Amino acid sequence: MGKVRTGLRIAAALGLAAQMAACGSVPRTAYSAQEAADATVPGIPDARVFADASFDTIARLSSVPQRKQDRFTYLALSGGGGDGAYGAGVLNGWTASGTRPEFSLVSGVSTGALIAPFAFLGSAYDSYLTEFYTSGVAETLVAQPSITSVLFGSGLFGDGRLRDLIGRYVSNDLLDAIAAEHAKGRRLLVVTTNLDSQRAVIWNMGAIASSNVPNRLDLFRDVLAASASIPAVFPPQFIDVSAGPSQFKEMHVDGSVVTPVFTLPQSLLLRDGKLPTTGKGQIFVVINGRLEPDFEVTQDNTLAIVGRSFTTASRARSRAALAATYALARTNNIGFNLTYVDESGPKASTAQGFNTAYMRSLYQNGFDKARTGNLWEHTVPAAPIVKTQIAQTVNR
């Protein structure tokens, strides 16, 4: 009954918010589409690029210098809210197995963005992930909706708690460590959605960490918060940019709005053929959640329908991105490694979210799979109907 009452309170609050939106909105400085296209972050010209830019443009942002004997290793961390506990468990279990590599490049979207800086810096930072996803601190993000924020703000939990929590873990010392690795040629990328332009943005977090701008820490935290800011749940982040003499603020939200996981640039995935590079490599994709459709009778209420629809769309887009990534990797002899929450994991539901007991169980599932080496699949899993057909054929 508690979950039902909470859902009703949130639904009622959303209704009031819709009625009072005009009263609560804050005017923004207008800017043109051309200014949006030309905008840069003051003092950090290589801070970011649109994810749908040309391959050469993105390559200049994320290129990783390598010696011929080096193996390229890329870790891509997906969105998934509280299901990020799975990725945290995977990384810690991977460390325990003794086989975790140093990654040439790490990308993160949404909850994956919160994991990415610590995954990038290595096993010395594993304890940060354990604390964030299993101590109960993440559950405080959605403990109670802020009625003031619902009525006059831009999210159910619009009192800055996500940004504040990020601030507890992301310090100048952390940025200095990231900058040192960036100087070695390693790259850390985070994806947000520019809601004004309706385009995903890839942020070069190492370039931000390495910069001398006085607001580098605030900007780094803002980008992480933006990537994880689920629309209508957490408020958007406004990021200061300039285009010529014009200065304005862009609105950025959850990177998962456009792409649940960032593996390779869209311009690359859409073309079929050889990569303009040589050398062997491995791509490791951690999906913080399930990939396969699962049956559940959806309740006939707004929150259940919205939640189920979002999950359905996210899984479909993840599978499409993974299929394109797998095809490109196979063509170019790149190792493809995928892990996600399978049938061995705890059963998920839209009501669980950041529930601490659920996250602990999910963390342990990821940890055990990684520690024992029973972690990676090397193809994209077949759809359930295909699996059924295969099983029927085998059993004949």
WODASUL-V338782 format. One record per backbone hydrogen bond with DSSP energy under -0.5 kcal/mol. CO is the residue of the C=O (numbers start at 0). NH is the residue of the N-H. Records with the same first field share a line. If there is no record, write none. Layout:
CO->NH, NH
This chain:
0->4
1->5
2->6
3->7
4->8
5->9
6->10
7->11
8->12
9->13
10->14
11->15
12->16
13->17
14->18
15->19
16->20
17->20
19->22, 23
20->24
31->35
32->36
33->37
34->38
39->41, 241
40->43
43->40, 46
46->203
48->201
49->52
50->265
53->57
54->58
55->59
56->60
57->61
58->62
62->64
66->69
71->281
72->103, 104
73->75, 283
74->106
75->285
76->108
78->287
79->82
80->83
81->84
82->85, 86
83->87
84->88
85->89
86->90
87->91
88->92
89->93
90->94
91->95
92->96
93->97, 98, 99
94->97
100->102
103->186
104->74
105->188
106->76
107->190
108->111
109->112, 113
110->114
111->115
112->116
114->117, 118
115->119
116->120
117->121
121->124
122->125
124->127, 128
125->129
126->130
127->131
128->132
129->133
130->134, 136
131->137
135->139
136->139
137->140
138->141
139->142
144->146
145->149
146->150
147->151
148->152, 154
153->231
154->157
155->145
159->163
160->164
161->165
162->166
163->167
164->167, 168
165->168, 169
168->170
170->174
171->175
172->176
173->177
174->178
175->179
176->180
177->181
178->182
179->183
180->183, 185
181->184
186->105
187->204, 205
188->107
189->202
190->109, 254
191->193, 200
192->194, 252
193->197, 198
198->193
199->50
200->191, 202
201->48
202->189, 204
203->207
204->208
205->209
206->210
207->210
212->215
214->218
215->219
216->220
217->221
218->222
219->223
220->224
221->225
222->226
223->227
225->228
226->254, 255
227->229
228->253
229->232, 233
231->155
232->156
236->238, 251
238->249
240->247
241->39
242->245
245->242
247->240
249->238, 251
250->194, 195
251->236
252->192
253->256
254->257, 258
259->78
260->262
264->267, 268
265->269
267->270
270->272
274->276
279->71
280->334
281->73
282->284, 336
283->75, 285
284->286, 338
285->77, 287
286->288
288->340
295->297
298->300
300->304
301->305
302->306
303->307
304->308
305->309
306->310
307->311
308->312
309->313
310->314
311->315
312->316
313->317
314->318
315->319
316->320
317->321
318->322
319->323
320->324
321->325
322->326
323->327
324->328
325->329
326->330
327->331
328->333
329->332
334->282, 336
336->284
337->376
338->286
339->341
341->344
348->351, 352
351->354
354->358
355->359
356->360
357->361
358->362
359->363
360->364
361->365
362->366
363->367
364->368
365->369
366->370
367->371
368->373
369->372
372->374
376->337
382->385, 386
383->387
384->388
385->389
386->390
387->391
388->392
389->393
390->394
391->395
392->395
